[in-house]
Amino acid sequence: MLGLCRATVPTFSDEILVYLRDPLPVGDERPVAPFVLRLRRTDRLRLSDLEGEELVLVPDPDPTPAAELCEVRSGGALAEVLRGVRPVFGDSAAAKAALTELLGPEHPLPGGLRAVLAPLRGRRRVIGAAVFLRRPERAGFEPNDLLVAAQLATHTALGIDKAVLYGREAYIADELQRTMLPDSLPQPTGVKLASRYLPAAETARVGGDWYDAIPLPGSRVALVVGDVMGHSMTSAAIMGQLRTTAQTLAGLDLPPQEVLHHLDEQAQRLGENRMATCMYAVYDPVSHRITVANAGHPPPILLHLGGRAEVLRVPPGAPIGVGGVDFEAVELDAPAGATLLLYTDGLVESRLRDVWTGIEQLRERLAATAQLTGPDHSPPLEALCDDVLDMLGPGDRDDDIALLAARFDGIAPSDVAYWFLDPEDAAPGRARRLARRALARWDLEELTDSVELLISEVVTNAVRYAERPVTLRLLRTDVLRCEVGDDSPQLPRQRRARDTDEGGRGLFLVNRLARRWGATRLSGGKVVWFELATPSHS
């Protein structure tokens, strides 16, 4: 509309009134009834007559009065003119009645004004009307001016139509992407997490970047960052499918390289040229190790406690969707106090710098930030993420950005107790004794009764189906976590036992007494776990 006003005032007309349908229909959707036009813009210029100055065009503070809203009556004069699509002179009988209806009976055109009423027709339907006005001292409109008005109206209507359609698609894609990103990050044991997501510039604001943190059995956590190629609603939809697939594969506790292999197959099933890069890492807070596999993604950076920032040497791999490529995983140390930064290429690559220059600048920025907090303290995660994004300068927002930071706290060996139990009737009793000793060593005797009861129930259920030794592990952090693993893939299901049943109440007790509990299927069996609040965190 702004372009139409600038193109017509004052070269073609002295004033213009632009009405648009309210609400504007989008694409092929059916317009709502009734047919209402709303005055969206009115532009009018006049000549200044200040003494001693040249005559210049200045905005007129008193435009021609007009109604803000107009309901187009079916079969009325305005509806007939709009249905005809072609512009008409305002002095014709049909146009006079139509203008009276459009501008309102209480706002007649001032005497001497000449007018052209031009319908604005988009691809499917009339979306509004434009009124071009000339003052009496100016030459009136001629037949050729109707052709000019028609061209202006056509180009304007198609432009508005496309803008509304693009705006709706961009909004849907943006909302689709945002709803597919996690609302909040989990807080797994032994690691702190922070994230950021920034859309690209307005010219290309919709992409397929995503991040995720997925708790795994054994207090581990999977850290994922990916980037679907392209900027469109399709990219956002593919991102959602790949993220869901990654979550499902993580739930199966597959190795990182296997997760990327299955993601590659999924991308190929989605269609040709469905490509993405992805970094998949699994952190184990007990062993203080991290296993990383890469599919064509920028390498992660590890910020050590002393302030040294290191670009990790991870095999680059091919992007997801290429097909027929093996992915390789590497296992690296993840010392306590270190921070791992996963990011998409929008953070380090732009029109002004290549990706490796950006990675080096990011590494230097992280090291400089760490120096400010000293060698014995890690920089706060949230502040670190903000500081990283501050490195973006003009021209660096060509792509959307996903950022995931993980601070490795780990779990000390003194806070872990681990045993193997033979699958025999004596296993529950042995599990109770071992747990009692560990709780005494940790000064958690207050939990002894609850832990013994719950461990007895879970181990009894595991021994019933296991053929190999059952694992029992206790972890002391801000909560007490117990994990029982066996080689049976069948997950336990809570059910309500009947009064005459001798069993079936174990999981009911776990559900009532534990703070949280769950079961996860592994490639070689399952793990059943529960958590109890420690006395200092009750």
N, C-alpha and C positions, 0 to 999 in steps of 0.2 A: 504493500500500500504506500509506503514511503517513497518508493521508486516511482509509482504512478503520480503521486502529488508533485514530486520534483520535476517530472518530465512534462507536466501539463501546466503548472502555474509558474510563471505568467505567460509562457510561450504560446500555449494553446487556449487557456482560459484564465480568467481572473480569480476564480474560486472553484473548488471542487469539494463535493460531499461524497463520502464513500460509506455505503451501507453493506453489511455482511450478515449472512444468515446466523441466527443464534439459537442453538449452538451450530457450529460448522460441521456438516457431515464429513466423515473420514472414509475415503475409499469407496467401497461398494455398500457401506452400511446405509440402512434406510433412514432418511431424515425423520426427526421427531415432529409430531404435529403439536400445535399449529405452526404455520409458516411465519416466522417472526424475523424481521430485519432490525439490526441494531446499528446505530450510527457509530462507526469505528474511527473515522478521521475526517476532519474538515480543515482545509488549508485555504488561506486567502491572503494576498499581498496587496499593498497599496503604495502609492508614491508619496514620499515625504515631501513636504513643502516648507522645510525650514529655511528661513531667509539666509542668504549667503552661502548655502551649500548646494551641491549638485543633487539633482533628483535621484534618489535611490529607492530600491524596493525594501520595504520593511514589513514584518508581520502585522496583520490587522487584528487588534484585540477584540473587535466586534464582528465576528463572522455572521453570515446570514442565519437567522433563527431556523431551527429545524427540530422535529421531534426526535427524541433519543431512540424510541422503539416504535415499530410499525408492524402490526399484524396484517399480513396480506390475505385479503378475503378471497375465497375461491369464487371465480367468476367475476371479480371486480375489475376495475380499469387497470390497476397496477399489475394484477395477475396476468391480464391479457398482454400488456406490454412486455413483461418479463418472459412470457411464453413465446413471444415473437423473436426474442434474442437480439434482434438488430436495434441499434440506437435510433431514437426518434427526436425530432425537434420538439422543444417544449411548448410551442405555440399551437400545435395541433390539438384537436378536441380530446383525443384519447390521452395524449401526454399531459394536458392540463389536469384532467381528472386523476391520472396516475400520480402526478406530482403532489396534488392536494392530499391524496391518500398517504403518500410516502412521507412528506414533510409535516403533515398534520393540518387540519382545517384552521387551527389557530396560528399557523405560521405561513401565510401566503407569501409568494415571492414578491419582493419590492418591484414597483413599476419600472419598466424599462429594462430589466434584466432579461437577457436571452439565455436559454437553457437547452442542453442536450441530455436526454435520459438514456443511459447505456446499461443494459443488463450485463452482469458478470457471470459468464457461464463456464464452469469447470469441465472436467472430462465427462461427468455423468449428468450434471444438473446445474440449474442456476443457483449460484451461491451468494448473490448480492446484486447491488446496483450502484452506479456512479452517476452523479449529476454534475455536469460541466456548466459553469455560469460565466457570462461576460457582461460587463457594465455597459450602460447606454452609450458612453463616449467611444466605445470600441466597435469596430465593424462586426456585424452579426455573423452567426454561423452560416456556412455555405454547404451545399450538398457534398462537396469533397470532404468537408470536416466530419461528416458522418462516417466516412471510411476510416479516417484517422481515429475517431472515437472507438470504432469497432475494433481496430487493431490494438489500441491501448487496452480496451476492456478484455479482449481475448487473452493477450499475453499476461495481464495482471491476474485474471481468474485462474489460468493454468499455473502460474507461479504460486498463487495462494494455495491452490489444490495440492500441488506437490509439496509445498512447505508443511502444510497440515499433515499430509500423509507421512512425510519423513519424520516430522516431530513425533507423531504417534508411534511409528516404528522404533525410533530411537528411544522413546520413553519405555516402550514394552521391552526392548532389548536390554536397556539399562536396568529396569526392574527385575527382569529375568535373571540377569547376571548377579545382581545384588542378593536376590533371594536364594541363589544357588551357593553363594559364599556363606561361610559359617557366621551365625549371629554372634557367637562368642567362642572363645577357645577353651578347651578343657584344661584343667590344672593337674596333670598327672604327677605321680610321685617322682621326685628327684629332678625335675626340670621346670623352669619357668618360661612362659611363652608370651610373645607380643607380635602383633601383625599390623599391617597397613595395606589399604587398597586405594589407589588413586586412578580415576578414569583419565583417559587421554584428553587432548584438547577438544574443543567443540567440533572441530572439523573431522575428528575420528575418535569419538569418545567411547564407542562400544567395542569391546574386544573380548578375548576369551581367556584372560588370566585368572588363575585361581590358586588358593593355598588351602591347606588342611592340616590338622593335627589329630591323629587317630589313636586312642589308647589301645594297647595290645596286651595279650596275656604276659604275665611275668613282670608287670610294672613297666614294660617297655612302651615306647610311643613312636608312631610313624609320622614323619614330617614330610609333607608333599607340597611342591610348588610346580605349577604347570602353565603353559601358554599355548592356546590354540591359535594357529595362524589365521590372520584376517581380522577385520573389524565389521561385524554385521550381527544381525539377530541369529543367523546360522552359527556363527562362531560361538556366541553365548550359549546356544542350545547344545552344541557339541561339547562345550566345556562342562555343562551340567551332566551330560551322559558319561563323560570320562571321569568326572569327579565321583559320581555314584559308583561306577565300576571300580575305581580305586578303593573306595571305602569297602565294597563287598570283598575285593581281593585281600585287603588288609585284614578283614574279619576272618579269613581263612588262614591267616598267619603264614602267607607265602613269603619266600625270600624276595628281597627287592628286585633282583633281576628277573624273577618269575612274574612279579607284578607288572613290570614294564613290558614283558613279552605278551602277557594277556591284554594289556592296554593297547599294544600294537595291533593285535588281532581284532580287538573291538573297533579301533579306528578304521581298519580296512572294511569291516562289515558295515560301517556307517556310510560308506561310499568312497568314490575316488577323490583324491586330493584332500582327504580329511587328515591333516597333519598337525602335530603338536609337539612341543618339547616338554620334558618333565624331569624333575629331580625327586627321587624317592629315597629317604633315609630312615633308618630304624635305630633309635637310641636305647641302649640298655643301661639304666642307672646303677645296676648292681656290678656289672663288669667294667663300667666306665668306657664302653666302646660304642662306636657308631658304624653301621654298615650302610654304604651309599651306592646307588646305581643311578646312572645318568642316561637320558635319551635326548642328546643334542642340546642340552640346556647349559646356560652359563654356570661355571663352577662355583661352589659355595666358598665362603670365606669364614675362617675360624679365627676369632679374636681371643688370644690367650690372656690369662690373668695378668701377666706382666706388661701387657700392652702391645705385644707383637701380633700383627695381623697377617694371616697366612692364607693364600689362595690354595685350596686343597687340590691335590693332583688326583682327579677322578677321570677314568676313561670317558671320553666325550660321548661315544655312542651315536647312533643315528636317531633322528626324530621319530616319534610314534607315528605310524601310518605308512612308513616306507615299506615295511614287510621284508621277511627273510633275513633279518639281522639279529645276531645274538647280542645280548646285553651282558655286561660284566659288572660285578659288584666288588667293592674293596672295603676292608674293615680297618678302621682307623681309631687311634686313641681319642677319647673325649674327656680330657681332664676336668676335674671339678673347678668351677669358676670360669671356664671358657664359654664363649658365646658363638653359636653357629648362625650365620646369616644366609638364608635362601631368598632368592629374588628372581624377578623376570627381567628380560633384556631391556624393557622400557626404562629401567633405572640406570643402565650403563651405556646404552646405545641411542644415538640420535643423528640428525642431519649434520651436527657439528663435531661429532667424535665417533670413532669406531668402537666396537665392543670391548677390545682389549685395553684401549686407552681408558675407557670408562671403568673397567674392572680395577685397573691400577689406581685410578683416582678414588674409587670406593675403598680400596684397601688402605690407602693413605689417610682417607678421612676417618676410618674406623680407628687406626692407630693413633691419630691425633686426638680423637675424642677420648680414647682410653688413657692417654697421658694426663689428661686433666683430672682424672679421678685417682691417680697414683698407682703404684705397682701392686698394692695389696687389696685393691677394691675394683670390682667390675663396674662399669658405668651402668646406671639404671636402664632397664630395657626400653621403657617407653620413651625416655629422653634420647636413647641411642637411635631408635627408629625415626624420631623427629629430626635428629641431627643428620641422619643419612639422607632424608628427603630434602633437607636444606641445601644439599649440594647441587640440586637441579637448578639450572639457570635458564635464561630465555632461549627458546628453541629446543629445549630438552624434553618437552612433553609431546612427543610424536606418538607415543604408545601408552597404553595403560600400564600400571605398575602394581605388582603384588609383592609383598615383603613379609617374610616370616623369620622372626628371631627367636632362638632357643638358648636359654642360659642353663648350662649343665651344672646342677648341684650334686647329682649322684646320691647313692646310698652307701654309707660307710660299711665295710665288712663286719664291724662289730654290731651293726644293726640288722644283720641277716643271719638267719638260722635255717639250715637245709639238711634234709634227711631222705633216705630211701627206705621204704617199708615193704617187706614181702607181703604179697596178697594172701594173707592167712587170717584166721579168726583172731589171732592175738594182735593184729595190727592196730586196731582202735585203742587198745589199752596202752601199747607202746607209744602211740602218737600223743596220748594224753600226758604220759610221763615226760616225754621230751619237751612238749609245750610248756609244762609246769616249770621245768628247770630253766627254760629260756626266759619265761616271764619273771622268775625270781632274779635272774641275772640282770634283767632290765628294770627291776623295781616296779613291776606291773602286776604284783600279786592280786590287786583288786579285780583284775580281769580273769583270774584263773578259772573260776566256776563257769563263766560264760564261754570262755575259749575251750575248755575241756568238753563241755556239752556240744558245742557246734562242731569242733574237730571230730569228735566221736561220730556224730551223725554223717558228716561229709566223707570221712575215711571209710566208714562202714559201707556207704553206698558205692564208693570207688572199688573197694575190695570185692564186692559182690560181682562186678563185671570184669575186673582187670585180670590179665594173664601175666603181665610183667610187673616188676616192682612199682609201687605207688610213690610219687614224690610229695613231700610235705615241706613247705617253705613258709617261714614267718618273717615279716618285714616290719621294722619299727621306724616310723617317720612321724608325721603329725598325727597319724592313725596307726593302729595295729592291723596289718593285712595278713591274712592266711590264704595260701594257695595249695590246692590239692590236685595233682595231675595223675591221670591214668591213661591206658592205651585204648580205652573204649570210646568210639566216636559218638555214642548215644548221649545226648544232652539230658540232664535231669529236668523234670517238669513238676512244678508245684501243683498239687491237687488236694482236694479236701477229702480226708479219710473218713470212712464211715465209723460209727461207734463200735462195730464188731470187727473192724480191721485191726490186725496186730502191728502193722507198719504203715508207712506212707505219711508220717508226721514230721520227718526229718527236715525237709525244706520249709515246712510251715514254721518250725522253730527258728531256722536260720533267718527266715523273712521277718519274724517278729523281733528277734534279739539283735540282729546285725544292723549296723548303720547302713551298709549297702552290701549287695551280693550279686553274683552273676556267674555265668558259665560260658566258655568260649571253646569252640571246636578247633583243634589243631590238625596239622597234616598227619600226625601220628597218635591222635587221641583227643583229649580235652583237658581243660583246667577249670575247676570250680573254686571260686574265691569268695571271701567275705571280709568286711572291714568292721572294726570296732573303734569307737572313740577312746583315746587314752585319757586318763584322769585329768591331765593338764589341759585337754582340749574338749572336755565334756560340756 
